[in-house]
Amino acid sequence: RSLWSRGDTFAGGYAAGDYSYKGAEVLSADAFAAFEEAGLDDTTALSATGRRYRNSILALGGSRPPMEVFRTFRGREPTTAALLRHSGFAALTANDRMVESTQILQELASLVGPGNVLSSRAERTVYGYDASVFRGAELLAVVLPETAQQVAQLVRCCRQHTIPYLARGTGTGISGAAIPTHGGLVIEMSRMNRVLEIDLDNRVAVVEPGVINQDLKQLLAEHGYSYTYMPDPGSQVVSTIGGNVSTNAGGMHCLKYGITSNHILGLEVVLPNGEIIEVGGKVADQPGADLTGLLVGAEGTLGIVTKIMVRPLSCNDSSISI
């Protein structure tokens, strides 16, 4: 307990008049040096400090090893700017946190437009769920970009402010993949719902991630020749192509025609650094590494898909009697 000092503690939130996040204090700068001098590894540090410090790691987002936190701030009192960079939380007091959150919300509105930023408590709560039984952490906001460039700007904004982010489709998954476990920002892709190209001569269609699976099937059927998009998960009437790609969805047709990865020719992706790249192309069997196959089923961990090249198939079977 001698290592704990209220005067030197720091945290991301403010509760009950104490500088803490949800009641958890964080070790002072003096404690950092003491723990490192003792040569404690991450496991031992957590064990030695008990429940109070384990809560502190959660307060800092839970993503960085304890001893890395020690080394980052050793020998100096961390500033608000340092906390923002290394923990992702907003400030040292409730007032500071409110000011910082307001500034970030204004920045988000400038990137995608005020009508595409949802920040009320009810709106944020709704997007903390998907079709599973799980619930996510409290969100800063939900944003609805309309272009790949806006997605890239949002990713760079989150990177600058160390804000966790999660790309989301219609939230029909039951595995919890669309749950924002670290809070932060939900990037909702439903407004990127355009079919950009249909070229049945070359058996390719280019769509944005917010296109509904069943809507694409109906649009292809209108072009005749019995063309369709084969993957048919149980939620196809409401699930998006982007969500199907992220989870490598299947369906009844996968037994004969294969799962989603067998029907994706190429992707446009926003990487975690905000760069926009294209992998694959409009023809099958591209030379080089199969980066498209790597990204399909990655559930957004490698990047956010903003354009998808799918391969329609003809199901016009015929029979001949002899």
KAJO-V738543 format. One record per backbone hydrogen bond with DSSP energy under -0.5 kcal/mol. CO is the residue of the C=O (numbers start at 1). NH is the residue of the N-H. Records with the same first field share a line. If there is no record, write none. Layout:
BEGIN
CO=NH, NH
END
This chain:
BEGIN
1=4
3=28
5=8, 9
12=91
15=18
18=15, 20
20=22
21=24
23=25
24=21
28=31, 32
29=33, 75
30=34
31=35
32=36
33=37
34=38
35=40
36=39
41=45
42=46
43=47
44=48
45=49
46=50
49=53
50=54
51=55
52=56
53=57
54=58
55=59
56=60
57=62
58=61
65=68, 69
66=70
67=71
68=72
69=73
70=74
73=76
76=78
79=83
80=84
81=85
82=86
83=87, 88, 89
84=88
93=97
94=98
95=99
96=100
97=101
98=102
99=103
100=104
101=105
102=106
103=107
104=108
105=109
106=110
107=111
108=111, 112
109=113
113=116
114=117
116=144
117=119
118=142
120=124
121=125
122=126
123=127
125=128
126=129
128=136
138=184
141=186
142=118
143=188
147=151
148=152
149=153
150=154
151=155
152=156
153=157
154=158
155=159
156=160
157=161
158=162, 163
162=164
164=185
166=187
168=189
171=131
173=131
176=179
178=180
179=181
180=137, 183
184=140, 141
185=166, 187
186=143, 188
187=168, 189
189=192
191=193
192=210
194=196, 208
197=206
199=204
204=199
205=207, 310
206=196, 197
207=308
208=211
209=242
211=241
212=216
213=217
214=218
215=219
216=220
217=221
218=222
219=223
220=223
221=224
224=227
226=315
228=230, 313
232=252
233=236
235=238, 239
236=214
239=213
240=244
241=245
242=246
243=247
244=248, 249
245=297
246=299
249=260
250=232
251=254
252=255
253=256, 257, 258
254=258
259=262
260=263
261=264
263=265, 311
265=281
266=309
267=279
268=306, 307
269=271, 277
270=304
271=274
275=271, 277
277=269
279=267
289=291
290=294
291=295
292=296
295=298
298=301
303=305
304=270
307=268
308=207, 310
309=265, 266
310=205, 312
313=228
315=317
END
